[in-house]
Amino acid sequence: MPAACPVCRQTYEPEPGFYYGAMYISSGFSTGILLAIGFLLYYLANDPPLWVYISTVAAAVLAVTPLLFRYSRAVMLYAFGGTRFDPRYATR
Ligand SMILES: [Zn+2]
């Protein structure tokens, strides 16, 4: 991750340890995935054995870990880092 945006020079780390909070956001995303897959398996696969739940959720969360990492950091920046979208920079 670069220290600042190459286009608008917005710093990506407002303070040291800023992204510790993203860990909790990522945990929330993972919980959402767990609940969604759990409900889908329960209602669509007719309540399979426990190992099916565990392996399916683990595989799904591992598959989307790169996305969770990036999006939780982006949410953290937008929510607590003072970052705002500026359409003037969108076309550069
Ligand atoms: Zn930028």
PDB file of the backbone (N, CA, C, O) and the ligand in Angstrom, with CONECT records:
HET     ZN  A 101       1
ATOM      1  N   MET A   1       0.845  -1.181   0.000  1.00  0.00           N
ATOM      2  CA  MET A   1       0.000   0.000   0.000  1.00  0.00           C
ATOM      3  C   MET A   1       0.889   1.242   0.000  1.00  0.00           C
ATOM      4  O   MET A   1       1.742   1.379   0.876  1.00  0.00           O
ATOM      5  N   PRO A   2       0.711   2.138  -0.949  1.00  0.00           N
ATOM      6  CA  PRO A   2       1.542   3.348  -0.977  1.00  0.00           C
ATOM      7  C   PRO A   2       1.216   4.270   0.203  1.00  0.00           C
ATOM      8  O   PRO A   2       0.142   4.172   0.797  1.00  0.00           O
ATOM      9  N   ALA A   3       2.140   5.152   0.532  1.00  0.00           N
ATOM     10  CA  ALA A   3       1.952   6.053   1.666  1.00  0.00           C
ATOM     11  C   ALA A   3       0.888   7.107   1.382  1.00  0.00           C
ATOM     12  O   ALA A   3       0.209   7.579   2.294  1.00  0.00           O
ATOM     13  N   ALA A   4       0.747   7.472   0.098  1.00  0.00           N
ATOM     14  CA  ALA A   4      -0.228   8.504  -0.262  1.00  0.00           C
ATOM     15  C   ALA A   4      -0.781   8.203  -1.651  1.00  0.00           C
ATOM     16  O   ALA A   4      -0.152   7.502  -2.444  1.00  0.00           O
ATOM     17  N   CYS A   5      -1.962   8.740  -1.932  1.00  0.00           N
ATOM     18  CA  CYS A   5      -2.584   8.567  -3.242  1.00  0.00           C
ATOM     19  C   CYS A   5      -1.715   9.242  -4.296  1.00  0.00           C
ATOM     20  O   CYS A   5      -1.353  10.407  -4.133  1.00  0.00           O
ATOM     21  N   PRO A   6      -1.372   8.538  -5.377  1.00  0.00           N
ATOM     22  CA  PRO A   6      -0.533   9.149  -6.405  1.00  0.00           C
ATOM     23  C   PRO A   6      -1.231  10.266  -7.170  1.00  0.00           C
ATOM     24  O   PRO A   6      -0.557  11.063  -7.823  1.00  0.00           O
ATOM     25  N   VAL A   7      -2.542  10.350  -7.112  1.00  0.00           N
ATOM     26  CA  VAL A   7      -3.285  11.359  -7.866  1.00  0.00           C
ATOM     27  C   VAL A   7      -3.513  12.613  -7.030  1.00  0.00           C
ATOM     28  O   VAL A   7      -3.176  13.717  -7.456  1.00  0.00           O
ATOM     29  N   CYS A   8      -4.095  12.439  -5.818  1.00  0.00           N
ATOM     30  CA  CYS A   8      -4.501  13.611  -5.047  1.00  0.00           C
ATOM     31  C   CYS A   8      -3.634  13.840  -3.802  1.00  0.00           C
ATOM     32  O   CYS A   8      -3.855  14.806  -3.072  1.00  0.00           O
ATOM     33  N   ARG A   9      -2.661  12.972  -3.553  1.00  0.00           N
ATOM     34  CA  ARG A   9      -1.741  13.103  -2.417  1.00  0.00           C
ATOM     35  C   ARG A   9      -2.400  12.902  -1.053  1.00  0.00           C
ATOM     36  O   ARG A   9      -1.806  13.243  -0.030  1.00  0.00           O
ATOM     37  N   GLN A  10      -3.613  12.358  -1.021  1.00  0.00           N
ATOM     38  CA  GLN A  10      -4.255  12.014   0.252  1.00  0.00           C
ATOM     39  C   GLN A  10      -3.421  10.950   0.946  1.00  0.00           C
ATOM     40  O   GLN A  10      -3.095   9.928   0.341  1.00  0.00           O
ATOM     41  N   THR A  11      -3.070  11.176   2.213  1.00  0.00           N
ATOM     42  CA  THR A  11      -2.296  10.179   2.939  1.00  0.00           C
ATOM     43  C   THR A  11      -3.175   8.983   3.267  1.00  0.00           C
ATOM     44  O   THR A  11      -4.342   9.139   3.625  1.00  0.00           O
ATOM     45  N   TYR A  12      -2.602   7.776   3.141  1.00  0.00           N
ATOM     46  CA  TYR A  12      -3.357   6.558   3.392  1.00  0.00           C
ATOM     47  C   TYR A  12      -3.224   6.090   4.830  1.00  0.00           C
ATOM     48  O   TYR A  12      -3.923   5.156   5.224  1.00  0.00           O
ATOM     49  N   GLU A  13      -2.373   6.688   5.619  1.00  0.00           N
ATOM     50  CA  GLU A  13      -2.255   6.311   7.028  1.00  0.00           C
ATOM     51  C   GLU A  13      -2.251   7.584   7.858  1.00  0.00           C
ATOM     52  O   GLU A  13      -1.190   8.154   8.112  1.00  0.00           O
ATOM     53  N   PRO A  14      -3.445   8.043   8.292  1.00  0.00           N
ATOM     54  CA  PRO A  14      -3.542   9.308   9.010  1.00  0.00           C
ATOM     55  C   PRO A  14      -2.722   9.334  10.294  1.00  0.00           C
ATOM     56  O   PRO A  14      -2.217  10.389  10.678  1.00  0.00           O
ATOM     57  N   GLU A  15      -2.579   8.188  10.968  1.00  0.00           N
ATOM     58  CA  GLU A  15      -1.788   8.118  12.187  1.00  0.00           C
ATOM     59  C   GLU A  15      -1.258   6.693  12.324  1.00  0.00           C
ATOM     60  O   GLU A  15      -1.819   5.770  11.732  1.00  0.00           O
ATOM     61  N   PRO A  16      -0.175   6.497  13.102  1.00  0.00           N
ATOM     62  CA  PRO A  16       0.357   5.137  13.265  1.00  0.00           C
ATOM     63  C   PRO A  16      -0.681   4.214  13.907  1.00  0.00           C
ATOM     64  O   PRO A  16      -1.370   4.607  14.848  1.00  0.00           O
ATOM     65  N   GLY A  17      -0.786   3.006  13.400  1.00  0.00           N
ATOM     66  CA  GLY A  17      -1.736   2.037  13.936  1.00  0.00           C
ATOM     67  C   GLY A  17      -3.168   2.314  13.548  1.00  0.00           C
ATOM     68  O   GLY A  17      -4.093   1.752  14.134  1.00  0.00           O
ATOM     69  N   PHE A  18      -3.361   3.174  12.568  1.00  0.00           N
ATOM     70  CA  PHE A  18      -4.724   3.553  12.172  1.00  0.00           C
ATOM     71  C   PHE A  18      -5.549   2.350  11.739  1.00  0.00           C
ATOM     72  O   PHE A  18      -6.754   2.308  11.988  1.00  0.00           O
ATOM     73  N   TYR A  19      -4.926   1.379  11.099  1.00  0.00           N
ATOM     74  CA  TYR A  19      -5.685   0.274  10.510  1.00  0.00           C
ATOM     75  C   TYR A  19      -5.990  -0.859  11.475  1.00  0.00           C
ATOM     76  O   TYR A  19      -6.540  -1.880  11.061  1.00  0.00           O
ATOM     77  N   TYR A  20      -5.649  -0.708  12.752  1.00  0.00           N
ATOM     78  CA  TYR A  20      -6.094  -1.728  13.712  1.00  0.00           C
ATOM     79  C   TYR A  20      -7.616  -1.807  13.732  1.00  0.00           C
ATOM     80  O   TYR A  20      -8.178  -2.888  13.908  1.00  0.00           O
ATOM     81  N   GLY A  21      -8.282  -0.679  13.556  1.00  0.00           N
ATOM     82  CA  GLY A  21      -9.746  -0.666  13.551  1.00  0.00           C
ATOM     83  C   GLY A  21     -10.315  -1.416  12.367  1.00  0.00           C
ATOM     84  O   GLY A  21     -11.428  -1.936  12.443  1.00  0.00           O
ATOM     85  N   ALA A  22      -9.559  -1.482  11.254  1.00  0.00           N
ATOM     86  CA  ALA A  22     -10.043  -2.206  10.079  1.00  0.00           C
ATOM     87  C   ALA A  22     -10.200  -3.692  10.375  1.00  0.00           C
ATOM     88  O   ALA A  22     -10.966  -4.391   9.712  1.00  0.00           O
ATOM     89  N   MET A  23      -9.469  -4.164  11.373  1.00  0.00           N
ATOM     90  CA  MET A  23      -9.586  -5.557  11.787  1.00  0.00           C
ATOM     91  C   MET A  23     -11.024  -5.848  12.247  1.00  0.00           C
ATOM     92  O   MET A  23     -11.573  -6.911  11.958  1.00  0.00           O
ATOM     93  N   TYR A  24     -11.610  -4.912  12.950  1.00  0.00           N
ATOM     94  CA  TYR A  24     -12.979  -5.115  13.432  1.00  0.00           C
ATOM     95  C   TYR A  24     -13.982  -5.024  12.288  1.00  0.00           C
ATOM     96  O   TYR A  24     -14.978  -5.747  12.273  1.00  0.00           O
ATOM     97  N   ILE A  25     -13.722  -4.139  11.335  1.00  0.00           N
ATOM     98  CA  ILE A  25     -14.597  -4.039  10.168  1.00  0.00           C
ATOM     99  C   ILE A  25     -14.529  -5.328   9.357  1.00  0.00           C
ATOM    100  O   ILE A  25     -15.553  -5.842   8.906  1.00  0.00           O
ATOM    101  N   SER A  26     -13.308  -5.851   9.175  1.00  0.00           N
ATOM    102  CA  SER A  26     -13.142  -7.110   8.467  1.00  0.00           C
ATOM    103  C   SER A  26     -13.844  -8.245   9.199  1.00  0.00           C
ATOM    104  O   SER A  26     -14.441  -9.123   8.576  1.00  0.00           O
ATOM    105  N   SER A  27     -13.768  -8.222  10.511  1.00  0.00           N
ATOM    106  CA  SER A  27     -14.466  -9.233  11.308  1.00  0.00           C
ATOM    107  C   SER A  27     -15.974  -9.142  11.094  1.00  0.00           C
ATOM    108  O   SER A  27     -16.657 -10.163  11.022  1.00  0.00           O
ATOM    109  N   GLY A  28     -16.492  -7.915  10.992  1.00  0.00           N
ATOM    110  CA  GLY A  28     -17.915  -7.746  10.712  1.00  0.00           C
ATOM    111  C   GLY A  28     -18.303  -8.297   9.353  1.00  0.00           C
ATOM    112  O   GLY A  28     -19.338  -8.949   9.212  1.00  0.00           O
ATOM    113  N   PHE A  29     -17.461  -8.032   8.338  1.00  0.00           N
ATOM    114  CA  PHE A  29     -17.719  -8.595   7.004  1.00  0.00           C
ATOM    115  C   PHE A  29     -17.721 -10.122   7.060  1.00  0.00           C
ATOM    116  O   PHE A  29     -18.590 -10.769   6.475  1.00  0.00           O
ATOM    117  N   SER A  30     -16.745 -10.692   7.767  1.00  0.00           N
ATOM    118  CA  SER A  30     -16.656 -12.155   7.871  1.00  0.00           C
ATOM    119  C   SER A  30     -17.879 -12.724   8.566  1.00  0.00           C
ATOM    120  O   SER A  30     -18.382 -13.782   8.186  1.00  0.00           O
ATOM    121  N   THR A  31     -18.357 -12.022   9.586  1.00  0.00           N
ATOM    122  CA  THR A  31     -19.562 -12.479  10.280  1.00  0.00           C
ATOM    123  C   THR A  31     -20.762 -12.442   9.348  1.00  0.00           C
ATOM    124  O   THR A  31     -21.603 -13.340   9.380  1.00  0.00           O
ATOM    125  N   GLY A  32     -20.847 -11.410   8.517  1.00  0.00           N
ATOM    126  CA  GLY A  32     -21.930 -11.342   7.543  1.00  0.00           C
ATOM    127  C   GLY A  32     -21.879 -12.500   6.557  1.00  0.00           C
ATOM    128  O   GLY A  32     -22.909 -13.083   6.217  1.00  0.00           O
ATOM    129  N   ILE A  33     -20.667 -12.830   6.098  1.00  0.00           N
ATOM    130  CA  ILE A  33     -20.509 -13.975   5.189  1.00  0.00           C
ATOM    131  C   ILE A  33     -20.926 -15.260   5.888  1.00  0.00           C
ATOM    132  O   ILE A  33     -21.628 -16.095   5.318  1.00  0.00           O
ATOM    133  N   LEU A  34     -20.481 -15.405   7.141  1.00  0.00           N
ATOM    134  CA  LEU A  34     -20.836 -16.599   7.912  1.00  0.00           C
ATOM    135  C   LEU A  34     -22.345 -16.748   8.031  1.00  0.00           C
ATOM    136  O   LEU A  34     -22.889 -17.831   7.812  1.00  0.00           O
ATOM    137  N   LEU A  35     -23.019 -15.657   8.378  1.00  0.00           N
ATOM    138  CA  LEU A  35     -24.473 -15.727   8.552  1.00  0.00           C
ATOM    139  C   LEU A  35     -25.176 -16.014   7.229  1.00  0.00           C
ATOM    140  O   LEU A  35     -26.101 -16.825   7.176  1.00  0.00           O
ATOM    141  N   ALA A  36     -24.735 -15.348   6.158  1.00  0.00           N
ATOM    142  CA  ALA A  36     -25.381 -15.554   4.859  1.00  0.00           C
ATOM    143  C   ALA A  36     -25.230 -16.997   4.395  1.00  0.00           C
ATOM    144  O   ALA A  36     -26.200 -17.618   3.962  1.00  0.00           O
ATOM    145  N   ILE A  37     -24.007 -17.535   4.485  1.00  0.00           N
ATOM    146  CA  ILE A  37     -23.788 -18.920   4.049  1.00  0.00           C
ATOM    147  C   ILE A  37     -24.505 -19.890   4.979  1.00  0.00           C
ATOM    148  O   ILE A  37     -25.050 -20.901   4.536  1.00  0.00           O
ATOM    149  N   GLY A  38     -24.502 -19.576   6.264  1.00  0.00           N
ATOM    150  CA  GLY A  38     -25.200 -20.440   7.206  1.00  0.00           C
ATOM    151  C   GLY A  38     -26.683 -20.542   6.902  1.00  0.00           C
ATOM    152  O   GLY A  38     -27.245 -21.637   6.888  1.00  0.00           O
ATOM    153  N   PHE A  39     -27.322 -19.393   6.656  1.00  0.00           N
ATOM    154  CA  PHE A  39     -28.751 -19.420   6.327  1.00  0.00           C
ATOM    155  C   PHE A  39     -28.991 -20.119   4.995  1.00  0.00           C
ATOM    156  O   PHE A  39     -29.939 -20.892   4.863  1.00  0.00           O
ATOM    157  N   LEU A  40     -28.127 -19.849   3.991  1.00  0.00           N
ATOM    158  CA  LEU A  40     -28.299 -20.507   2.689  1.00  0.00           C
ATOM    159  C   LEU A  40     -28.179 -22.017   2.819  1.00  0.00           C
ATOM    160  O   LEU A  40     -28.999 -22.753   2.269  1.00  0.00           O
ATOM    161  N   LEU A  41     -27.155 -22.490   3.550  1.00  0.00           N
ATOM    162  CA  LEU A  41     -26.989 -23.937   3.701  1.00  0.00           C
ATOM    163  C   LEU A  41     -28.164 -24.535   4.477  1.00  0.00           C
ATOM    164  O   LEU A  41     -28.662 -25.612   4.150  1.00  0.00           O
ATOM    165  N   TYR A  42     -28.587 -23.820   5.497  1.00  0.00           N
ATOM    166  CA  TYR A  42     -29.665 -24.372   6.325  1.00  0.00           C
ATOM    167  C   TYR A  42     -30.958 -24.514   5.531  1.00  0.00           C
ATOM    168  O   TYR A  42     -31.644 -25.532   5.618  1.00  0.00           O
ATOM    169  N   TYR A  43     -31.282 -23.483   4.756  1.00  0.00           N
ATOM    170  CA  TYR A  43     -32.579 -23.504   4.073  1.00  0.00           C
ATOM    171  C   TYR A  43     -32.513 -24.129   2.680  1.00  0.00           C
ATOM    172  O   TYR A  43     -33.490 -24.738   2.245  1.00  0.00           O
ATOM    173  N   LEU A  44     -31.391 -23.998   1.968  1.00  0.00           N
ATOM    174  CA  LEU A  44     -31.325 -24.539   0.602  1.00  0.00           C
ATOM    175  C   LEU A  44     -30.731 -25.939   0.560  1.00  0.00           C
ATOM    176  O   LEU A  44     -31.099 -26.735  -0.304  1.00  0.00           O
ATOM    177  N   ALA A  45     -29.814 -26.258   1.480  1.00  0.00           N
ATOM    178  CA  ALA A  45     -29.189 -27.587   1.466  1.00  0.00           C
ATOM    179  C   ALA A  45     -29.766 -28.486   2.542  1.00  0.00           C
ATOM    180  O   ALA A  45     -29.232 -29.562   2.811  1.00  0.00           O
ATOM    181  N   ASN A  46     -30.865 -28.046   3.164  1.00  0.00           N
ATOM    182  CA  ASN A  46     -31.606 -28.877   4.120  1.00  0.00           C
ATOM    183  C   ASN A  46     -30.743 -29.284   5.323  1.00  0.00           C
ATOM    184  O   ASN A  46     -30.647 -30.459   5.677  1.00  0.00           O
ATOM    185  N   ASP A  47     -30.122 -28.270   5.937  1.00  0.00           N
ATOM    186  CA  ASP A  47     -29.346 -28.441   7.170  1.00  0.00           C
ATOM    187  C   ASP A  47     -28.322 -29.583   7.095  1.00  0.00           C
ATOM    188  O   ASP A  47     -28.519 -30.636   7.701  1.00  0.00           O
ATOM    189  N   PRO A  48     -27.227 -29.371   6.349  1.00  0.00           N
ATOM    190  CA  PRO A  48     -26.197 -30.413   6.224  1.00  0.00           C
ATOM    191  C   PRO A  48     -25.438 -30.599   7.544  1.00  0.00           C
ATOM    192  O   PRO A  48     -25.670 -29.850   8.493  1.00  0.00           O
ATOM    193  N   PRO A  49     -24.523 -31.599   7.619  1.00  0.00           N
ATOM    194  CA  PRO A  49     -23.730 -31.808   8.840  1.00  0.00           C
ATOM    195  C   PRO A  49     -22.840 -30.597   9.146  1.00  0.00           C
ATOM    196  O   PRO A  49     -22.606 -29.748   8.285  1.00  0.00           O
ATOM    197  N   LEU A  50     -22.357 -30.538  10.377  1.00  0.00           N
ATOM    198  CA  LEU A  50     -21.577 -29.382  10.847  1.00  0.00           C
ATOM    199  C   LEU A  50     -20.322 -29.149  10.016  1.00  0.00           C
ATOM    200  O   LEU A  50     -19.964 -28.000   9.757  1.00  0.00           O
ATOM    201  N   TRP A  51     -19.634 -30.238   9.585  1.00  0.00           N
ATOM    202  CA  TRP A  51     -18.397 -30.054   8.831  1.00  0.00           C
ATOM    203  C   TRP A  51     -18.653 -29.341   7.498  1.00  0.00           C
ATOM    204  O   TRP A  51     -17.763 -28.662   6.987  1.00  0.00           O
ATOM    205  N   VAL A  52     -19.844 -29.484   6.933  1.00  0.00           N
ATOM    206  CA  VAL A  52     -20.166 -28.777   5.684  1.00  0.00           C
ATOM    207  C   VAL A  52     -20.246 -27.275   5.944  1.00  0.00           C
ATOM    208  O   VAL A  52     -19.741 -26.477   5.154  1.00  0.00           O
ATOM    209  N   TYR A  53     -20.882 -26.888   7.055  1.00  0.00           N
ATOM    210  CA  TYR A  53     -20.943 -25.470   7.412  1.00  0.00           C
ATOM    211  C   TYR A  53     -19.532 -24.906   7.585  1.00  0.00           C
ATOM    212  O   TYR A  53     -19.186 -23.874   7.010  1.00  0.00           O
ATOM    213  N   ILE A  54     -18.726 -25.601   8.386  1.00  0.00           N
ATOM    214  CA  ILE A  54     -17.387 -25.092   8.726  1.00  0.00           C
ATOM    215  C   ILE A  54     -16.521 -24.989   7.483  1.00  0.00           C
ATOM    216  O   ILE A  54     -15.877 -23.963   7.260  1.00  0.00           O
ATOM    217  N   SER A  55     -16.497 -26.046   6.663  1.00  0.00           N
ATOM    218  CA  SER A  55     -15.617 -26.024   5.495  1.00  0.00           C
ATOM    219  C   SER A  55     -16.100 -25.015   4.450  1.00  0.00           C
ATOM    220  O   SER A  55     -15.280 -24.368   3.798  1.00  0.00           O
ATOM    221  N   THR A  56     -17.409 -24.874   4.283  1.00  0.00           N
ATOM    222  CA  THR A  56     -17.917 -23.917   3.297  1.00  0.00           C
ATOM    223  C   THR A  56     -17.622 -22.484   3.716  1.00  0.00           C
ATOM    224  O   THR A  56     -17.175 -21.674   2.903  1.00  0.00           O
ATOM    225  N   VAL A  57     -17.872 -22.170   4.981  1.00  0.00           N
ATOM    226  CA  VAL A  57     -17.606 -20.808   5.463  1.00  0.00           C
ATOM    227  C   VAL A  57     -16.111 -20.523   5.421  1.00  0.00           C
ATOM    228  O   VAL A  57     -15.700 -19.436   5.014  1.00  0.00           O
ATOM    229  N   ALA A  58     -15.285 -21.496   5.840  1.00  0.00           N
ATOM    230  CA  ALA A  58     -13.834 -21.279   5.825  1.00  0.00           C
ATOM    231  C   ALA A  58     -13.334 -21.050   4.402  1.00  0.00           C
ATOM    232  O   ALA A  58     -12.522 -20.155   4.169  1.00  0.00           O
ATOM    233  N   ALA A  59     -13.812 -21.850   3.449  1.00  0.00           N
ATOM    234  CA  ALA A  59     -13.385 -21.682   2.058  1.00  0.00           C
ATOM    235  C   ALA A  59     -13.837 -20.336   1.505  1.00  0.00           C
ATOM    236  O   ALA A  59     -13.083 -19.669   0.797  1.00  0.00           O
ATOM    237  N   ALA A  60     -15.064 -19.938   1.827  1.00  0.00           N
ATOM    238  CA  ALA A  60     -15.573 -18.664   1.308  1.00  0.00           C
ATOM    239  C   ALA A  60     -14.804 -17.484   1.893  1.00  0.00           C
ATOM    240  O   ALA A  60     -14.440 -16.558   1.168  1.00  0.00           O
ATOM    241  N   VAL A  61     -14.556 -17.512   3.194  1.00  0.00           N
ATOM    242  CA  VAL A  61     -13.839 -16.393   3.819  1.00  0.00           C
ATOM    243  C   VAL A  61     -12.398 -16.342   3.320  1.00  0.00           C
ATOM    244  O   VAL A  61     -11.870 -15.258   3.072  1.00  0.00           O
ATOM    245  N   LEU A  62     -11.752 -17.511   3.169  1.00  0.00           N
ATOM    246  CA  LEU A  62     -10.389 -17.512   2.635  1.00  0.00           C
ATOM    247  C   LEU A  62     -10.358 -16.984   1.206  1.00  0.00           C
ATOM    248  O   LEU A  62      -9.431 -16.273   0.819  1.00  0.00           O
ATOM    249  N   ALA A  63     -11.385 -17.340   0.417  1.00  0.00           N
ATOM    250  CA  ALA A  63     -11.412 -16.903  -0.984  1.00  0.00           C
ATOM    251  C   ALA A  63     -11.541 -15.385  -1.099  1.00  0.00           C
ATOM    252  O   ALA A  63     -10.977 -14.786  -2.015  1.00  0.00           O
ATOM    253  N   VAL A  64     -12.272 -14.763  -0.189  1.00  0.00           N
ATOM    254  CA  VAL A  64     -12.496 -13.317  -0.290  1.00  0.00           C
ATOM    255  C   VAL A  64     -11.602 -12.517   0.659  1.00  0.00           C
ATOM    256  O   VAL A  64     -11.798 -11.312   0.816  1.00  0.00           O
ATOM    257  N   THR A  65     -10.626 -13.168   1.292  1.00  0.00           N
ATOM    258  CA  THR A  65      -9.738 -12.448   2.214  1.00  0.00           C
ATOM    259  C   THR A  65      -9.035 -11.251   1.568  1.00  0.00           C
ATOM    260  O   THR A  65      -8.964 -10.197   2.199  1.00  0.00           O
ATOM    261  N   PRO A  66      -8.509 -11.361   0.336  1.00  0.00           N
ATOM    262  CA  PRO A  66      -7.896 -10.168  -0.269  1.00  0.00           C
ATOM    263  C   PRO A  66      -8.886  -9.015  -0.415  1.00  0.00           C
ATOM    264  O   PRO A  66      -8.521  -7.855  -0.222  1.00  0.00           O
ATOM    265  N   LEU A  67     -10.135  -9.328  -0.756  1.00  0.00           N
ATOM    266  CA  LEU A  67     -11.148  -8.277  -0.867  1.00  0.00           C
ATOM    267  C   LEU A  67     -11.493  -7.708   0.502  1.00  0.00           C
ATOM    268  O   LEU A  67     -11.637  -6.495   0.657  1.00  0.00           O
ATOM    269  N   LEU A  68     -11.628  -8.596   1.510  1.00  0.00           N
ATOM    270  CA  LEU A  68     -11.944  -8.130   2.864  1.00  0.00           C
ATOM    271  C   LEU A  68     -10.863  -7.184   3.362  1.00  0.00           C
ATOM    272  O   LEU A  68     -11.155  -6.147   3.957  1.00  0.00           O
ATOM    273  N   PHE A  69      -9.605  -7.554   3.113  1.00  0.00           N
ATOM    274  CA  PHE A  69      -8.484  -6.727   3.563  1.00  0.00           C
ATOM    275  C   PHE A  69      -8.580  -5.322   2.975  1.00  0.00           C
ATOM    276  O   PHE A  69      -8.471  -4.330   3.695  1.00  0.00           O
ATOM    277  N   ARG A  70      -8.784  -5.248   1.674  1.00  0.00           N
ATOM    278  CA  ARG A  70      -8.809  -3.942   1.009  1.00  0.00           C
ATOM    279  C   ARG A  70     -10.063  -3.141   1.364  1.00  0.00           C
ATOM    280  O   ARG A  70      -9.975  -1.951   1.665  1.00  0.00           O
ATOM    281  N   TYR A  71     -11.226  -3.791   1.329  1.00  0.00           N
ATOM    282  CA  TYR A  71     -12.456  -3.044   1.586  1.00  0.00           C
ATOM    283  C   TYR A  71     -12.578  -2.616   3.040  1.00  0.00           C
ATOM    284  O   TYR A  71     -13.132  -1.554   3.324  1.00  0.00           O
ATOM    285  N   SER A  72     -12.073  -3.422   3.964  1.00  0.00           N
ATOM    286  CA  SER A  72     -12.145  -2.989   5.362  1.00  0.00           C
ATOM    287  C   SER A  72     -11.244  -1.778   5.593  1.00  0.00           C
ATOM    288  O   SER A  72     -11.584  -0.890   6.375  1.00  0.00           O
ATOM    289  N   ARG A  73     -10.090  -1.740   4.910  1.00  0.00           N
ATOM    290  CA  ARG A  73      -9.231  -0.555   5.011  1.00  0.00           C
ATOM    291  C   ARG A  73      -9.891   0.658   4.364  1.00  0.00           C
ATOM    292  O   ARG A  73      -9.810   1.769   4.887  1.00  0.00           O
ATOM    293  N   ALA A  74     -10.541   0.441   3.229  1.00  0.00           N
ATOM    294  CA  ALA A  74     -11.218   1.560   2.563  1.00  0.00           C
ATOM    295  C   ALA A  74     -12.358   2.091   3.420  1.00  0.00           C
ATOM    296  O   ALA A  74     -12.531   3.305   3.536  1.00  0.00           O
ATOM    297  N   VAL A  75     -13.140   1.193   4.024  1.00  0.00           N
ATOM    298  CA  VAL A  75     -14.232   1.627   4.904  1.00  0.00           C
ATOM    299  C   VAL A  75     -13.667   2.385   6.092  1.00  0.00           C
ATOM    300  O   VAL A  75     -14.226   3.397   6.516  1.00  0.00           O
ATOM    301  N   MET A  76     -12.544   1.886   6.635  1.00  0.00           N
ATOM    302  CA  MET A  76     -11.906   2.559   7.776  1.00  0.00           C
ATOM    303  C   MET A  76     -11.474   3.974   7.377  1.00  0.00           C
ATOM    304  O   MET A  76     -11.675   4.924   8.133  1.00  0.00           O
ATOM    305  N   LEU A  77     -10.886   4.107   6.200  1.00  0.00           N
ATOM    306  CA  LEU A  77     -10.451   5.428   5.735  1.00  0.00           C
ATOM    307  C   LEU A  77     -11.638   6.367   5.554  1.00  0.00           C
ATOM    308  O   LEU A  77     -11.581   7.530   5.954  1.00  0.00           O
ATOM    309  N   TYR A  78     -12.710   5.864   4.951  1.00  0.00           N
ATOM    310  CA  TYR A  78     -13.860   6.728   4.717  1.00  0.00           C
ATOM    311  C   TYR A  78     -14.575   7.069   6.017  1.00  0.00           C
ATOM    312  O   TYR A  78     -15.054   8.191   6.181  1.00  0.00           O
ATOM    313  N   ALA A  79     -14.654   6.107   6.952  1.00  0.00           N
ATOM    314  CA  ALA A  79     -15.419   6.328   8.173  1.00  0.00           C
ATOM    315  C   ALA A  79     -14.650   7.162   9.192  1.00  0.00           C
ATOM    316  O   ALA A  79     -15.233   8.017   9.859  1.00  0.00           O
ATOM    317  N   PHE A  80     -13.339   6.919   9.319  1.00  0.00           N
ATOM    318  CA  PHE A  80     -12.599   7.536  10.417  1.00  0.00           C
ATOM    319  C   PHE A  80     -11.367   8.313   9.971  1.00  0.00           C
ATOM    320  O   PHE A  80     -10.736   8.967  10.801  1.00  0.00           O
ATOM    321  N   GLY A  81     -11.003   8.266   8.699  1.00  0.00           N
ATOM    322  CA  GLY A  81      -9.771   8.896   8.255  1.00  0.00           C
ATOM    323  C   GLY A  81      -9.970  10.236   7.579  1.00  0.00           C
ATOM    324  O   GLY A  81      -9.002  10.857   7.139  1.00  0.00           O
ATOM    325  N   GLY A  82     -11.215  10.696   7.488  1.00  0.00           N
ATOM    326  CA  GLY A  82     -11.468  11.991   6.876  1.00  0.00           C
ATOM    327  C   GLY A  82     -11.398  11.977   5.360  1.00  0.00           C
ATOM    328  O   GLY A  82     -11.348  13.038   4.738  1.00  0.00           O
ATOM    329  N   THR A  83     -11.393  10.800   4.756  1.00  0.00           N
ATOM    330  CA  THR A  83     -11.335  10.703   3.300  1.00  0.00           C
ATOM    331  C   THR A  83     -12.722  10.925   2.712  1.00  0.00           C
ATOM    332  O   THR A  83     -13.709  10.361   3.184  1.00  0.00           O
ATOM    333  N   ARG A  84     -12.780  11.750   1.681  1.00  0.00           N
ATOM    334  CA  ARG A  84     -14.042  11.991   0.984  1.00  0.00           C
ATOM    335  C   ARG A  84     -13.808  11.861  -0.514  1.00  0.00           C
ATOM    336  O   ARG A  84     -12.750  12.225  -1.028  1.00  0.00           O
ATOM    337  N   PHE A  85     -14.819  11.332  -1.206  1.00  0.00           N
ATOM    338  CA  PHE A  85     -14.728  11.213  -2.651  1.00  0.00           C
ATOM    339  C   PHE A  85     -14.857  12.596  -3.279  1.00  0.00           C
ATOM    340  O   PHE A  85     -15.764  13.355  -2.940  1.00  0.00           O
ATOM    341  N   ASP A  86     -13.963  12.913  -4.178  1.00  0.00           N
ATOM    342  CA  ASP A  86     -14.012  14.192  -4.885  1.00  0.00           C
ATOM    343  C   ASP A  86     -14.069  13.892  -6.377  1.00  0.00           C
ATOM    344  O   ASP A  86     -13.083  13.430  -6.950  1.00  0.00           O
ATOM    345  N   PRO A  87     -15.212  14.151  -7.014  1.00  0.00           N
ATOM    346  CA  PRO A  87     -15.362  13.783  -8.431  1.00  0.00           C
ATOM    347  C   PRO A  87     -14.374  14.502  -9.357  1.00  0.00           C
ATOM    348  O   PRO A  87     -14.166  14.065 -10.488  1.00  0.00           O
ATOM    349  N   ARG A  88     -13.762  15.599  -8.890  1.00  0.00           N
ATOM    350  CA  ARG A  88     -12.792  16.291  -9.752  1.00  0.00           C
ATOM    351  C   ARG A  88     -11.582  15.412 -10.032  1.00  0.00           C
ATOM    352  O   ARG A  88     -10.917  15.589 -11.052  1.00  0.00           O
ATOM    353  N   TYR A  89     -11.280  14.457  -9.131  1.00  0.00           N
ATOM    354  CA  TYR A  89     -10.122  13.595  -9.323  1.00  0.00           C
ATOM    355  C   TYR A  89     -10.469  12.291 -10.012  1.00  0.00           C
ATOM    356  O   TYR A  89      -9.572  11.523 -10.362  1.00  0.00           O
ATOM    357  N   ALA A  90     -11.761  12.021 -10.217  1.00  0.00           N
ATOM    358  CA  ALA A  90     -12.188  10.717 -10.739  1.00  0.00           C
ATOM    359  C   ALA A  90     -11.704  10.483 -12.162  1.00  0.00           C
ATOM    360  O   ALA A  90     -11.475   9.335 -12.541  1.00  0.00           O
ATOM    361  N   THR A  91     -11.543  11.521 -12.953  1.00  0.00           N
ATOM    362  CA  THR A  91     -11.191  11.329 -14.352  1.00  0.00           C
ATOM    363  C   THR A  91      -9.689  11.372 -14.590  1.00  0.00           C
ATOM    364  O   THR A  91      -9.253  11.131 -15.716  1.00  0.00           O
ATOM    365  N   ARG A  92      -8.895  11.663 -13.594  1.00  0.00           N
ATOM    366  CA  ARG A  92      -7.441  11.733 -13.783  1.00  0.00           C
ATOM    367  C   ARG A  92      -6.797  10.370 -13.784  1.00  0.00           C
ATOM    368  O   ARG A  92      -5.580  10.262 -13.932  1.00  0.00           O
TER     369      ARG A  92
HETATM  370 ZN    ZN A 101      -6.622  10.163  -4.427  1.00  0.00          ZN2+
END
